[in-house]
């Protein structure tokens, strides 16, 4: 009975002060909506960061050659040394049991052309193990094989950005492109990976043996 009576009194008071009641309800609605929006934005930002990390490859360590200099007592690392060899990747794989796979590569910015269309992009000479290391896969076509790696076959896999720049909406697989001045047959186009954490386009790439 006390609960029913309290509800009646509350309803009577709310009805007697309709403007105040409406403003109070509006404030509650805005407050709850703001909290929900902030939680959703935070979750979305977290998910975007996680997606970018996933696209870069998880449990990944990149080893690059560099000189270490100490001008004025401060250590500086400069990437001017090119002494790493494919055998170093094999040695890491053999001597460090925690390493599951290794993919040595060399990178250079080069023009890639097709019938007058050109795109200056990152050309990676990389082993097929990169599929497992970076968690990448072809969206169309296939990746080159170990045989292409051993024979230095002139096959190429394009990132979506390069494929779109050279071919638009037309299929790229089976076409021949010039990497610098050397012809390569396109055997596949990678799935989109988007930008990395620094904002660089991971799809602006051409992979060759």
N, C-alpha and C positions, 0 to 999 in steps of 0.2 A: 504493500500500500504506500509506503514511503517513497518507493521508486516511482510509482505512477504519479503520485502527487508532485514529486520533484520535476518529472517530465512535463506535467501540465503547467507548472509555474514557469519553467524554462521556455516553453512554447509561447506562453502569454507575454513574457518579457521580450522575447525575440520579435514577436509580432508587433509589440508596442514601439519598438525602436528598429524599424526596418532598414533605415539608411545605415545605422551603425552595424547592424547584422550583415548587410550586404558588403560593407567595406571590410569587415572582419573576415568573412568568407573569401573575399577577393585576395586579401593578404595571405591567407593560408594557402590558397590555390597557387599564387605566385611563388611563395616560398617553397612549396613542395615541388613545383615545376622546375624551379631553379636548381634545386638539389638533384633532381633526376637528370636535368640537362648536363650539369657538371660531371656527374658520375658517368654518363654516356660519353661525353667528350674525353674524359680521362681514359676510359676503357678503349675508345677508338684509337687514341694516340698510342696507348700501350700496344694494341694489336698491330698498328702500322709499324712500330719499331720492331716488334717480334717478327713480322712478315719480312722486313728488310734483312734482319739478321739471318732468318731462314734462307732467304734468297742468296745470301753470300756464302752459305755453307756453315753448318754448325761443327763444333769441335775441330776448328780449322786453324792451323798455324802456317803462316807464310814466311819463308826464309829467303832473304835477298842479300846479295853481296854488297859490302860497303866498306869504306875507309873510316877509321876512327881517328880524329884529330883533336888535339887539345890546345887551341890557341888561347893564351891568356889564362890557362888553368881551367877552362871550360871544355868539357867533352862535346864534340860534335860528330854526327854520323853523316857521311856523304856517300851517296850511291854511285860511285865512279869505278868500282871494281867489277870485273867480269870474269872472276876465276871459278865460279860455280860451274860444275859440269853435270851431265846426266848421271854419271857414276856416283855423285854425291847423294842424289835422291835414292839411288839403289842402296847405298851404304846406310842411310838413315832408316830405310825400310827394313834392312837386315839386322841392324844393331839396336834398334829401339823397338821392343816388342809391342809397346802401346800404339805405335803408328800402324794403322790398318792399310793405308795405301798412300802413294806419293805420285805426283804428276809434275815433272819438271817442265818449265816453259820459258820461252824467250818472247819479249814483247817489243813492238815498234809501231809508231804511227806511220801509216802508209796510205797512199791513195788506192782505192779499189774502183774500177771502172767497168761499165757495161754499155756499149753502143752510145757513147757520148755522155752518159750519166756518170757522175763521179761522186765518191764519198771518201773523205779522209778519216780513217778509223783506226782502232787498235787491232793490229794483226798479231795473233798469238800463235806461235809455233809450240804446240802442246800435245802431250801424250793423251791417248783415249781415256786414261784413268781420270781425267778431269771431270768426266761425267759423274763419278762417285765423289770426288773431292768437293766439287762446287754444287752438287745436287742439281745438275742441269740435264736437259733431255731435249731431243729434237721434237718440234711440233709437227713438222712435215719432213719426209725423207728419212735419212738415217745419219749416223755419225760415221766418220771414217774408221777404219779397222787397224789392228796391229800390223797387218801386212802393209797397209799404206804407210804406217810409221817406219817400218823396216826398209821399205823401198823408196821412201821420200815421195810418195805418190802425190800428184798434183790435184788433190781433192780439197774442198773447203766447205765449212759449215758457217752460215751467216747468222748473226744476231738479227732480231726483228727490225731494229732501226736501220741497219744497213740494207736489209732486204727491201724494206719499204722505200728507201731512198733510191735504190737502183731499179726496182721492178714495179713499184707501186702496188697495185692489187693483183698483178699477174704472178703466176707461180714461178719460183726461183729455181727449184730443183731441176737439174738437167741442163741448166744454162752454163755458159762459160764466161767467167769474169777475169779481168786482169788485176792481179795483186802486184802493184808496181808495174813491171813490164812482163810479168810471167803469167801465162794462162792457167786457170784452175777451174775444174768442174765443180759446180755446187751440188753437193749430195744431200744437204739438209739445211733446215732453218730452225733455230732454237726456240724454245718456249720463252715468252716474255718474262723478265725478271725485275724490271723497273730500276729505280735508282737505288744506290747503296746509301749508307748512313752519311756519307759526305756529299751526296747529291749527284754523284757521277752516274751516267747512264750505263748500266751493265749490259744493255742490249746493243750498244754501239761497238760491236766486236766482230772479227772474222777469225775463225779457228782453222788452222791448217796443220798437217803433220810436221 
